[in-house]
Amino acid sequence: MFGRPLSPPQLLASGMAGVILVGTLLLVTPLAAADGAGVGWSAAFFTATSAVCVTGLVVVDTPTAFSGFGQAVVLLLIQIGGLGYMTLSTLVVVALGRRVSMNEQHSLQESLNLSSRSDILRFAMTVIKLTLAFELAGAVILAIRWWGHFGVDALWLGLFHSVSAFNNAGFSLFSNSLMDWRGDVVVNVTIMALIVSGGIGYLVLTELGRYRRNVSLALHTRFVLTLTAVLIVGGTVAILITERGNPATLGPMGWPGAILAAAFQSVTTRTAGFNTLDMAALQPATYFLMLILMFIGGAPGGTAGGVKISTFGVTVLALWATIRGHGEPTVFWRRIPADLVARAFFVSLIAFLAVNVVTGVLLVREGGDMLRTLFEAVSAFGTVGLSTGVAGTFVSLSASFSEGGQLLICLLMFMGRIGPLTLAFALASRRTPTRVGYPEGRVLIG
């Protein structure tokens, strides 16, 4: 029994859990705490989970609670979580000259959401090169912009925020996130570019890098880019509508500043977690809009969370095809096969049930406002990191929960990062072929 190898989903889940455990052990040490006394096991575990799952929810204020060593550990966990445990472990195996087994290749395929194992090692190396290139470019731009304000510390600030942004993590070394930089075009555009680049997925980035004129992009790439543009523009317009008259957010700003702040919040809500607006001062309609965007998330095979933008797109297309009486959904003159439609609905249903069940349990255990609790739960599952917060502090609403409540939030972050379907397969026992067939039955639907 104990000699049976783990399935790829189980290997992926156990690997991430192991990284979280190691991160917890490092963050709980006095060396990682700013005061030298340690942040405690609960806070260390929550922070490690949030970092590995590239979420950004915090129960202690990152810049004031952790020392330079602790912040470096958080950054390393973000990088591991963003690249993926299997990607980095494969790199180590190759560097040591050991052959990558078929099971490890299959696990890497699961981690990167690839449909084929052909050239998988080459693609893993491409992922690492792309990640380092984007993060280095972002770090340089941010460091130059912040040099006049922070001096040599701008180097660390630029690197930390660049890695956090590209990996859609949302951790910041400013207690109020990026609210002090809401009008800074360089900071906002750089962070948004990093978020979108990491969120659209490595397959899309790789194809765009090889793109030549008169060569058609793959269906997945066109689908992701189109939906990304629609959600960013649509989210920006909707936030402008709901918040333009709010004196605590966009109200006092001129139109250029308001548009920039709305666009930034539209982008970051899709799993990045940074904020330039006061999250506690938003209108209820804005919270509702953000719930939808956080649940959708970014593209598969990248650093974003949520049910994924392609999952959302396929479900909408399938519903539209059903309404019109068409057999199968189509997009860009291509037919979406039935198995992908079923997978999209299955992922969406698992995610919907998980978020609502955890929210219900939290309401029973912790009390509190339903909208704020639901917002925290969806933010955790979408690995976003936005929170309505705790009044008078710079921590997420999760800091007000009991340890049991925080553990439920950690479970949602974990599920959101590896994917609900992968987690379901990891928890399930190995499937055995059925030898019994049953007659077909009919039930009334609708």
Helices and strands as residue ranges (DSSP letters): H 8-27, G 30-32, H 41-52, H 62-65, H 68-83, H 85-95, H 102-112, H 120-150, H 153-166, G 179-181, H 185-199, H 202-209, H 219-243, H 255-268, G 279-281, H 284-296, H 309-323, E 330-331, E 334-335, H 338-366, H 370-381, G 397-400, H 403-418, H 420-427
